[in-house]
């Protein structure tokens, strides 16, 4: 489970970087790629939060206090 979470976090950071590059490169009206990359980042972040909540409820993730 830890590997899945780390991979999803890396995917979120990667898509943020891609969006930043696309927004700076596409200075005209063609900012479609940047918007798509940011939309994917939001979807991945939402999926990660859902995965963490479900994993916690099912006992896959246990807090270490």
C-alpha positions in Angstrom: 0.0 0.0 0.0 2.9 2.3 0.8 4.3 1.9 -2.7 0.9 2.8 -4.3 0.6 5.9 -2.2 4.2 7.1 -3.1 3.6 6.4 -6.8 0.4 8.4 -6.8 2.1 11.3 -5.0 4.9 11.2 -7.6 2.3 11.2 -10.4 0.6 14.3 -8.9 3.9 16.2 -8.6 4.8 15.1 -12.2 1.6 16.4 -13.6 2.0 19.7 -11.7 5.4 20.1 -13.4 4.0 19.2 -16.8 1.2 21.7 -16.4 3.7 24.4 -15.4 5.8 23.7 -18.5 2.8 23.6 -20.8 1.4 26.9 -19.5 4.7 28.7 -20.0 5.4 27.2 -23.4 1.9 27.6 -24.8 1.7 31.4 -24.5 -1.2 31.8 -27.1 -4.7 30.7 -26.9 -3.6 27.1 -26.9 -3.5 26.3 -23.2 -5.4 23.1 -23.6 -2.5 20.9 -22.6 -1.9 22.8 -19.3 -5.6 22.6 -18.4 -5.7 18.9 -19.2 -2.6 18.3 -17.0 -4.1 20.2 -14.1 -7.4 18.4 -14.5 -5.5 15.1 -14.3 -3.6 16.3 -11.2 -6.9 17.1 -9.5 -8.3 13.7 -10.4 -5.2 11.9 -9.1 -5.3 13.9 -5.9 -9.0 13.0 -5.4 -8.3 9.4 -6.1 -5.4 9.4 -3.6 -7.6 10.9 -0.8 -10.3 8.3 -1.6 -7.7 5.5 -1.5 -6.4 6.8 1.9 -9.9 7.0 3.4 -10.9 3.5 2.1 -7.6 2.0 3.1 -8.0 3.4 6.6 -11.6 2.2 7.0 -10.7 -1.3 5.7 -7.6 -1.6 8.0 -5.0 -1.6 5.2 -3.5 1.6 6.7 -3.0 1.8 10.5 -1.9 4.9 12.2 1.4 4.6 14.2 1.2 6.8 17.3 
